[in-house]
Amino acid sequence: MRRVLLLITIVFISIGVYAQKVAMPSTPVTDSVRVKINKSKKVTEVDGVDMYASKDIVQNLTNAPRFSIVLNAIRKAGLIGTFKSKGPITMFVPTNEAFKKLPEGRLDTLLKINHNLDLCQLLAYHAIVGKVNSKKISKEIRAGKGKAIFTTLAGSKLIATEDDKDNIVLTDEFGNNSLIQVDDIEESNGIIHVINGVLVPKRRSI
C-alpha cells in the first residue's frame, strides 16, 4: 500500500500531464478475447495463456503476449514495484489492440523519458485501490442509478455504466468509452479486467 500511495504522490507532483481526447468507439467489442476459466484451480485462460490467481499482476501480464504493450509501459514508467505490491489493486488492462487505437505516434511519445510523468499518470488512471470485481462495479452502478464514479490512483474520476447487454462500460474524463471484455481475473495482489480502449485522464496541475 505504501507503494500505491507513493505512486499517487508522484503523479500529483506533475506540473502538466498528457491529456487529449482520443477517438474511442462506444460500440461493442470489435476484437475478440478467448477466455476459459478453471475455477477449481483458480486459473483464467486468456487467448490460450493461463493467468494464475497465485501470481501477481506483473507476473501474469508477463506471460500474456496480448498485454505486452501495457507491460512495457509499466516498465518504462518505473511502476513494476507498484503493480507487484501486496495491494490490493484493481487494474483495467488495455489490450495491445486498444493501444493501437491511439493517434499515430502518441504511444511513442509517451514512452520517451521526458514524458515519464505523463505515462505514469496514464497508467495510474487505469487502476483503483482495492479488489473491485464486476459484481461490485454493477452494484455501485445500480446504487448510483445507472452510474458509478471511481477515483483512480491518478486522483482522477472514472465513470462506469452498463449498456443494454449488461456489459460494463468505462468512460474516461474526455468521454471516451471502453468496454470490459474479460472481467474478474484473479491476481495474488488484486484483480484485473481486460478493456478494449485506453483510458485518458485530463491534465492536472498543482
N, C-alpha and C positions, 0 to 999 in steps of 0.2 A: 504493500500500500504506500510505503514511503516513496517508491519509485513512481507510482502513479501520481502522487502529489507533486513530486519533483517535475514530472512531465508538464503538469498544469502550470507550474511556476515558470518553466522555460518558455512555454507557449505564450503566456501572458506578458512576458517582457519584450516580446517582438514589437518593434515600432510600427512596422507595416507588414502585412501578410498577404499572400496570394489570395485573391478572391475575384472571380469573374464569372458571369453567367455562362453555363455550359449547356448546350442543347442536348437534353436527355429525353428519350421517348417516355411518354406516360402510358403507352400501350403495354400489354403483357409481354413476357419474355420472348425474344426472337432467337436467342441461343439457348440450347438445351444443356442441362446438367443431369447426368445419370447418377442416381442415388440408390443405394441399398443399405439398409440398416439392420444390424445384428444386435438386438437389444441384450441378448443373453451375454454377449462378450463385450458390450459397450463399444462397438465399432461401427462407424459410418463410412460406407464406401462411396466416394465421390469420383466419378469418371474412372472407375477401376482402381482407385488409390484408397487404401484403408487409412482412416483417421481415428486414432485411439483416444478414448476418454482418459487414459492413463498418461497421455503426453500433453505437454503444454502447447499453447497456440503456435509458437515459432516452430517447434518440432513437427507439428502436423502440417503446417504450411510448407515446410522444407521438403516434405515427401510428396507434395502435390504440385505437379508441373503447371496446372491451370492457375496457380496463385504465385507464380514466380515474380511477376512484376511488383505486386504489393510487398512480397518478402524482400525484394531488392530495395524497395523504397524504405522499408523499416530499417534495413541495414544502413543505408545511406544517411538516414536521419539520426542514426545512433540510438534507436529505440528498441534494440533487441532485448536489453535488460528489462524494459517496461513490460513487453509482451511475454517475457519468460517469468515475470514476477509471480508471487502467490496470488495476487489479485484479491478477489475475483474480478475479471474484466469481461464485458460483453463486447465483441467486435463484429461490426458489419463489414465483411470482407469482399471487396470488388474482385471480380474475375479479371483475367488478362483481357478478355473481350471488352469488359467495362472500361478499362484504361485506354483502350484503342479508340473509344468514342470521344475522348478529349480532343480539342483542337490540335491540329498538327504542330508539333514542336513544344507543346505545353509540358508534357511529361519530361522531355529532355531538359527543359529549363528548370523544372522543379528539382531535378536530380543534381543540379550544379551546386557546388559547395556554398556559393554566396546566396543560395535560396534555401539553405538548410532549415531556417526557422519557418519558412513558408511550408516546406514539406512536412515539418514537424506538426504544424497546426492542422494541415490537411489530414494527416493520419490520425491525430488525436480526435478529429471530428468524426471519425468512424468508430469510436469506442466510448462506452459509458461504464461507470463504476457499478459493480455488482454482477450477479449472474441472472440475466433477464431473458427468459425463454419466450417463445412465441405465445404461449398461454398467458404469461404476464403482460406482454405487449397488448394482446387482444383485450385483456381485462381492463387495462388502462384506457384503451380506445373507447370501450363501452362506458367506462366511468366518466370519460370526457365528452360523452355524447357524440361520438364519432371521430374524435381527435385526441391523441395523446402527445404531450410535449416532453421530450427528454433533454437533459443538459449533458452534453458530451464532455470528454476530458479537455477539449479545447475551450470549454466555457460557453460554447455557442449552442443554440437550440436546434433540435431536430424533431420534426413532426412525423408521427406515424398515424396512418389511416388504413382502412380496408376497402378494397374495390368490391364490385358486385359479385366476384367469385371468391370472396373472403381471403384474397391474397393480401399480405401486409405490404403497404407502400410507404416508403420513406421519402419525405420531402425536405430538401435542404433549404438554406436561408435565401437561395435565389429562385426557389420554386421548381427546381429540377426534381423529377420523380425517379426513384429507383425501387425495383421490386425485389423482395426477398425470394430467391429461387429455392434455396435449401435452408431450412431452419433447424435450430436446436442440435448443432454438432457439439457434443460434449467435449470439454477440454479439462485437463487437470487443474487449470487456473481460471476457468470460466466457461464461456460458451461462444461459438461463432455462428453467424448467419451469413450465407452467401448472397450477395446482391449483384444486380446486373448494371449498376451505374456507379460513378464516383461522386461522392457527396462533397459539396463545395461550401465552405463557410464564408461569411462576409469578413471584410477587413476589420481587424480590431486594433485599437491603439490605446495607449495609456496616457 
